[in-house]
Amino acid sequence: MGKPTEVAKSGVRKTRGPSKWKQTDMSKAIRSFQKAGYECVSATIRPDGTIVVTPGAPTIKVVGEVNEWDNAKPG
């Protein structure tokens, strides 16, 4: 089980305190992976507040049409 909840001098329970991370931090980490061209497979937060994002395979974006000379063999 967890630690017992502390009680302040006024008799009111203390809260856990401020969170070490915010939802916006997680969103920024995932968006930065997507901007770099990677798919986010999973994202976890460790007990110390470290955000770990696991990348998947890079996503390939096709820009424009394929040129017939792109696949031409020399000779």
N, CA, C and O atoms as a MOPAC input file, in Angstrom:
PM7 MOZYME 1SCF
protein

 N      0.83700 1    -1.18600 1     0.00000 1
 C      0.00000 1     0.00000 1     0.00000 1
 C      0.87200 1     1.23600 1     0.00000 1
 O      2.08000 1     1.16100 1     0.22500 1
 N      0.25900 1     2.35700 1    -0.25100 1
 C      0.98400 1     3.61200 1    -0.31000 1
 C      1.26200 1     4.18900 1     1.06300 1
 O      0.91000 1     3.61300 1     2.09200 1
 N      1.89800 1     5.33400 1     1.04400 1
 C      2.20700 1     6.01500 1     2.29800 1
 C      0.93100 1     6.57400 1     2.90800 1
 O      0.00200 1     6.93400 1     2.18500 1
 N      0.87900 1     6.64800 1     4.22100 1
 C     -0.30200 1     7.25200 1     4.84000 1
 C     -0.35600 1     8.74500 1     4.53500 1
 O      0.68100 1     9.39900 1     4.41900 1
 N     -1.56200 1     9.27800 1     4.40400 1
 C     -1.74000 1    10.69600 1     4.09800 1
 C     -1.37400 1    11.53000 1     5.32200 1
 O     -1.81400 1    11.25100 1     6.43800 1
 N     -0.55800 1    12.56200 1     5.08900 1
 C     -0.17900 1    13.44300 1     6.19200 1
 C     -1.32500 1    14.40600 1     6.49500 1
 O     -2.09700 1    14.77000 1     5.60800 1
 N     -1.42000 1    14.80100 1     7.72500 1
 C     -2.45200 1    15.75000 1     8.12700 1
 C     -1.76400 1    17.01200 1     8.62600 1
 O     -0.86800 1    16.95700 1     9.46800 1
 N     -2.19600 1    18.15100 1     8.09100 1
 C     -1.61900 1    19.43600 1     8.49100 1
 C     -2.06800 1    19.79800 1     9.90600 1
 O     -2.94900 1    19.15000 1    10.47100 1
 N     -1.45400 1    20.84100 1    10.47300 1
 C     -1.79500 1    21.26900 1    11.82900 1
 C     -3.25500 1    21.65600 1    11.95400 1
 O     -3.83800 1    21.54100 1    13.03200 1
 N     -3.85600 1    22.11700 1    10.85300 1
 C     -5.26100 1    22.53100 1    10.89700 1
 C     -6.21900 1    21.33700 1    10.85600 1
 O     -7.43000 1    21.51100 1    10.98800 1
 N     -5.68200 1    20.12700 1    10.67500 1
 C     -6.52200 1    18.94200 1    10.64100 1
 C     -6.97700 1    18.57000 1     9.23700 1
 O     -7.71500 1    17.60100 1     9.05700 1
 N     -6.54100 1    19.33800 1     8.24100 1
 C     -6.91400 1    19.07300 1     6.85300 1
 C     -5.82500 1    18.22700 1     6.20300 1
 O     -4.63900 1    18.45300 1     6.44500 1
 N     -6.21300 1    17.26000 1     5.38600 1
 C     -5.23100 1    16.42800 1     4.70200 1
 C     -4.40900 1    17.24800 1     3.70500 1
 O     -4.93100 1    18.14300 1     3.03800 1
 N     -3.12700 1    16.92900 1     3.61800 1
 C     -2.25900 1    17.58600 1     2.64400 1
 C     -2.42400 1    16.89600 1     1.29600 1
 O     -2.66400 1    15.69000 1     1.22300 1
 N     -2.29500 1    17.66700 1     0.25200 1
 C     -2.33900 1    17.08100 1    -1.08800 1
 C     -0.94700 1    16.58200 1    -1.44900 1
 O      0.01200 1    16.79500 1    -0.70900 1
 N     -0.85000 1    15.92300 1    -2.58500 1
 C      0.43400 1    15.38400 1    -3.02700 1
 C      1.40700 1    16.46900 1    -3.46500 1
 O      2.61000 1    16.22000 1    -3.54800 1
 N      0.92300 1    17.63300 1    -3.74000 1
 C      1.78900 1    18.70400 1    -4.22700 1
 C      1.66200 1    18.83900 1    -5.72700 1
 O      0.93800 1    18.08000 1    -6.37200 1
 N      2.36600 1    19.80800 1    -6.27800 1
 C      2.24900 1    20.04400 1    -7.71700 1
 C      2.82100 1    18.88600 1    -8.52800 1
 O      3.79800 1    18.25200 1    -8.12700 1
 N      2.20500 1    18.62300 1    -9.66100 1
 C      2.66200 1    17.57100 1   -10.54600 1
 C      3.95900 1    18.00300 1   -11.21400 1
 O      4.16500 1    19.18900 1   -11.47300 1
 N      4.83600 1    17.03700 1   -11.49400 1
 C      6.12100 1    17.36700 1   -12.10900 1
 C      5.99800 1    17.52400 1   -13.61900 1
 O      6.91700 1    18.04200 1   -14.25400 1
 N      4.90200 1    17.09800 1   -14.20300 1
 C      4.68700 1    17.22000 1   -15.63400 1
 C      3.25400 1    17.64200 1   -15.89400 1
 O      2.38400 1    17.51700 1   -15.03200 1
 N      3.02500 1    18.14300 1   -17.09600 1
 C      1.68100 1    18.55800 1   -17.47700 1
 C      1.29900 1    17.87200 1   -18.77800 1
 O      2.16300 1    17.37300 1   -19.50000 1
 N      0.03400 1    17.84700 1   -19.07100 1
 C     -0.44900 1    17.23800 1   -20.30700 1
 C      0.17200 1    17.92000 1   -21.52300 1
 O      0.44400 1    17.26400 1   -22.52800 1
 N      0.39700 1    19.23400 1   -21.43900 1
 C      1.00300 1    19.94700 1   -22.56800 1
 C      2.42900 1    19.46700 1   -22.81900 1
 O      2.87900 1    19.45300 1   -23.96400 1
 N      3.14700 1    19.07400 1   -21.76600 1
 C      4.50200 1    18.54500 1   -21.93400 1
 C      4.47100 1    17.25700 1   -22.74700 1
 O      5.30000 1    17.05700 1   -23.63500 1
 N      3.51600 1    16.38800 1   -22.44200 1
 C      3.38400 1    15.12700 1   -23.16800 1
 C      3.00000 1    15.39800 1   -24.61700 1
 O      3.54300 1    14.78100 1   -25.53400 1
 N      2.06300 1    16.32100 1   -24.82200 1
 C      1.62800 1    16.65800 1   -26.18000 1
 C      2.77700 1    17.21500 1   -27.00700 1
 O      2.91500 1    16.87300 1   -28.18100 1
 N      3.59700 1    18.06500 1   -26.41400 1
 C      4.74600 1    18.64200 1   -27.12000 1
 C      5.75700 1    17.57100 1   -27.50900 1
 O      6.32100 1    17.61500 1   -28.60300 1
 N      5.98800 1    16.61600 1   -26.62200 1
 C      6.94000 1    15.54400 1   -26.91600 1
 C      6.44600 1    14.68700 1   -28.07900 1
 O      7.22300 1    14.33500 1   -28.96700 1
 N      5.17900 1    14.35600 1   -28.07400 1
 C      4.61200 1    13.52700 1   -29.14700 1
 C      4.60500 1    14.29700 1   -30.46400 1
 O      4.94800 1    13.74200 1   -31.50700 1
 N      4.21700 1    15.57400 1   -30.42300 1
 C      4.20500 1    16.38500 1   -31.64500 1
 C      5.58700 1    16.54700 1   -32.24300 1
 O      5.73200 1    16.55700 1   -33.46500 1
 N      6.61200 1    16.67300 1   -31.40000 1
 C      7.97400 1    16.82900 1   -31.91600 1
 C      8.43000 1    15.56500 1   -32.64000 1
 O      9.15200 1    15.65200 1   -33.63300 1
 N      8.01900 1    14.39100 1   -32.15600 1
 C      8.31600 1    13.13700 1   -32.84900 1
 C      7.62700 1    13.09700 1   -34.20100 1
 O      8.22500 1    12.68800 1   -35.19600 1
 N      6.37300 1    13.52000 1   -34.23800 1
 C      5.62500 1    13.50700 1   -35.48700 1
 C      6.20500 1    14.50900 1   -36.48100 1
 O      6.23800 1    14.23700 1   -37.68100 1
 N      6.66100 1    15.65900 1   -36.00100 1
 C      7.28300 1    16.65300 1   -36.87800 1
 C      8.58500 1    16.13900 1   -37.47100 1
 O      8.94000 1    16.48000 1   -38.59900 1
 N      9.29100 1    15.31800 1   -36.70700 1
 C     10.55600 1    14.75700 1   -37.17800 1
 C     10.32400 1    13.60300 1   -38.14500 1
 O     11.27700 1    13.07400 1   -38.71600 1
 N      9.06200 1    13.20800 1   -38.33500 1
 C      8.74200 1    12.16300 1   -39.29300 1
 C      8.63000 1    10.77400 1   -38.69500 1
 O      8.68000 1     9.78200 1   -39.42300 1
 N      8.47900 1    10.68600 1   -37.37400 1
 C      8.35300 1     9.38600 1   -36.71400 1
 C      6.94300 1     9.21200 1   -36.17500 1
 O      6.24900 1    10.17600 1   -35.85000 1
 N      6.54900 1     7.96100 1   -36.09300 1
 C      5.27000 1     7.62200 1   -35.49000 1
 C      5.51900 1     7.33900 1   -34.01300 1
 O      6.49800 1     6.67500 1   -33.67100 1
 N      4.66500 1     7.82200 1   -33.15000 1
 C      4.79900 1     7.58500 1   -31.71700 1
 C      4.09500 1     6.28100 1   -31.37000 1
 O      2.87000 1     6.19100 1   -31.45500 1
 N      4.87500 1     5.25900 1   -30.97500 1
 C      4.30700 1     3.96400 1   -30.62300 1
 C      3.73900 1     3.99900 1   -29.21400 1
 O      2.62900 1     3.52400 1   -28.97400 1
 N      4.50600 1     4.56700 1   -28.27600 1
 C      4.01500 1     4.68800 1   -26.90400 1
 C      4.71400 1     5.85300 1   -26.22000 1
 O      5.80300 1     6.27200 1   -26.61200 1
 N      4.06100 1     6.35700 1   -25.19700 1
 C      4.62400 1     7.43400 1   -24.39600 1
 C      4.31400 1     7.12400 1   -22.93600 1
 O      3.16500 1     6.86500 1   -22.57900 1
 N      5.34500 1     7.15100 1   -22.09800 1
 C      5.16200 1     6.85200 1   -20.67900 1
 C      5.82600 1     7.92100 1   -19.83600 1
 O      6.69900 1     8.65300 1   -20.30100 1
 N      5.40100 1     7.99500 1   -18.60300 1
 C      5.98700 1     8.93600 1   -17.65600 1
 C      6.52500 1     8.13000 1   -16.49300 1
 O      5.79000 1     7.38400 1   -15.84700 1
 N      7.79600 1     8.28200 1   -16.23500 1
 C      8.43700 1     7.56300 1   -15.12600 1
 C      8.09400 1     8.23700 1   -13.80900 1
 O      7.67600 1     9.39400 1   -13.80000 1
 N      8.26300 1     7.53600 1   -12.70300 1
 C      7.94700 1     8.11400 1   -11.39500 1
 C      8.71500 1     9.40200 1   -11.07600 1
 O      8.23900 1    10.23800 1   -10.30800 1
 N      9.91200 1     9.56000 1   -11.67200 1
 C     10.67600 1    10.78000 1   -11.41500 1
 C     10.24500 1    11.94600 1   -12.30000 1
 O     10.81400 1    13.03400 1   -12.20800 1
 N      9.22900 1    11.72800 1   -13.17200 1
 C      8.70900 1    12.79500 1   -14.01800 1
 C      9.28600 1    12.81300 1   -15.42200 1
 O      8.90200 1    13.65700 1   -16.23100 1
 N     10.20900 1    11.89200 1   -15.73300 1
 C     10.81200 1    11.83200 1   -17.05800 1
 C      9.80200 1    11.28300 1   -18.06200 1
 O      9.16700 1    10.25700 1   -17.81300 1
 N      9.65500 1    11.97000 1   -19.20000 1
 C      8.75700 1    11.51800 1   -20.25400 1
 C      9.57100 1    10.70300 1   -21.24900 1
 O     10.58600 1    11.17800 1   -21.75700 1
 N      9.13200 1     9.48000 1   -21.52900 1
 C      9.81700 1     8.58800 1   -22.46300 1
 C      8.87400 1     8.31400 1   -23.63200 1
 O      7.78800 1     7.76600 1   -23.44400 1
 N      9.29300 1     8.70000 1   -24.84900 1
 C      8.49300 1     8.46600 1   -26.04500 1
 C      9.21100 1     7.42700 1   -26.88700 1
 O     10.38900 1     7.59200 1   -27.20600 1
 N      8.50800 1     6.35000 1   -27.25400 1
 C      9.08500 1     5.28600 1   -28.05900 1
 C      8.68300 1     5.49700 1   -29.51400 1
 O      7.49800 1     5.46800 1   -29.84500 1
 N      9.67400 1     5.71000 1   -30.38600 1
 C      9.34300 1     5.94700 1   -31.79200 1
 C      9.10700 1     4.64600 1   -32.54100 1
 O      9.65800 1     3.60000 1   -32.19700 1
 N      8.28400 1     4.73200 1   -33.56300 1
 C      8.06200 1     3.59500 1   -34.45500 1
 C      8.86200 1     3.82200 1   -35.72800 1
 O      9.86100 1     4.54200 1   -35.72800 1
 N      8.42300 1     3.21500 1   -36.78400 1
 C      9.09200 1     3.39300 1   -38.06800 1
 C      8.86900 1     4.81700 1   -38.57200 1
 O      7.81400 1     5.40400 1   -38.33100 1
 N      9.86000 1     5.37400 1   -39.27000 1
 C      9.66400 1     6.71900 1   -39.80900 1
 C      8.55100 1     6.71500 1   -40.85200 1
 O      8.42400 1     5.77900 1   -41.64200 1
 N      7.75900 1     7.76200 1   -40.84200 1
 C      6.69200 1     7.87800 1   -41.82100 1
 C      7.24300 1     8.59000 1   -43.04300 1
 O      7.94400 1     9.59500 1   -42.92300 1
 N      6.92900 1     8.07400 1   -44.20000 1
 C      7.43300 1     8.65400 1   -45.44200 1
 C      6.29900 1     9.43100 1   -46.09800 1
 O      5.21800 1     8.89300 1   -46.33800 1
 N      6.55900 1    10.69200 1   -46.38100 1
 C      5.56300 1    11.52700 1   -47.03000 1
 C      5.95500 1    11.69500 1   -48.49500 1
 O      7.07800 1    12.09000 1   -48.80600 1
 N      5.03500 1    11.39500 1   -49.37000 1
 C      5.27900 1    11.55100 1   -50.80300 1
 C      4.87900 1    12.96300 1   -51.18200 1
 O      3.73400 1    13.37400 1   -50.99400 1
 N      5.83500 1    13.69600 1   -51.71600 1
 C      5.58300 1    15.07000 1   -52.12300 1
 C      5.62400 1    15.12400 1   -53.64100 1
 O      6.63100 1    14.76900 1   -54.25400 1
 N      4.55500 1    15.55800 1   -54.23300 1
 C      4.51100 1    15.67900 1   -55.68500 1
 C      4.34500 1    14.33200 1   -56.37000 1
 O      4.07300 1    13.31500 1   -55.73200 1
 N      4.51400 1    14.35300 1   -57.68100 1
 C      4.36900 1    13.13900 1   -58.47500 1
 C      5.71400 1    12.47700 1   -58.69900 1
 O      6.76300 1    13.10400 1   -58.55400 1
 N      5.67100 1    11.20000 1   -59.05600 1
 C      6.89500 1    10.46600 1   -59.34700 1
 C      7.30900 1    10.80400 1   -60.77000 1
 O      6.48600 1    10.78300 1   -61.68500 1
 N      8.57700 1    11.11200 1   -60.95100 1
 C      9.12600 1    11.43300 1   -62.25900 1
 C      9.57900 1    10.13700 1   -62.91800 1
 O     10.15100 1     9.27900 1   -62.24500 1
 N      9.33700 1     9.97300 1   -64.21600 1
 C      9.73600 1     8.74800 1   -64.90400 1
 C     11.24100 1     8.53800 1   -64.88600 1
 O     11.70500 1     7.40500 1   -65.02000 1
 N     12.00700 1     9.59600 1   -64.72400 1
 C     13.46600 1     9.49800 1   -64.70700 1
 C     13.99700 1     9.07700 1   -63.33500 1
 O     15.16700 1     8.71400 1   -63.21500 1
 N     13.16300 1     9.12200 1   -62.31000 1
 C     13.60400 1     8.70400 1   -60.96900 1
 C     14.00600 1     7.24500 1   -60.92500 1
 O     14.93200 1     6.88000 1   -60.20200 1
 N     13.31500 1     6.39500 1   -61.69600 1
 C     13.56300 1     4.96200 1   -61.68200 1
 C     14.31100 1     4.47700 1   -62.93000 1
 O     14.44600 1     3.27100 1   -63.13600 1
 N     14.79100 1     5.39100 1   -63.75000 1
 C     15.48200 1     5.01700 1   -64.97800 1
 C     16.84200 1     4.40600 1   -64.67800 1
 O     17.56000 1     4.87500 1   -63.79500 1
 N     17.19400 1     3.35800 1   -65.41600 1
 C     18.47900 1     2.71000 1   -65.23000 1
 C     19.47800 1     3.27300 1   -66.23000 1
 O     19.14200 1     3.47000 1   -67.39800 1
 N     20.70300 1     3.53400 1   -65.78300 1
 C     21.68900 1     4.06800 1   -66.71300 1
 C     22.09500 1     3.01900 1   -67.75900 1
 O     22.14100 1     1.82200 1   -67.47500 1
 N     22.38600 1     3.50100 1   -68.97400 1
 C     22.94700 1     2.63100 1   -70.01100 1
 C     21.99000 1     2.06000 1   -70.87500 1
 O     22.34700 1     1.31200 1   -71.78500 1

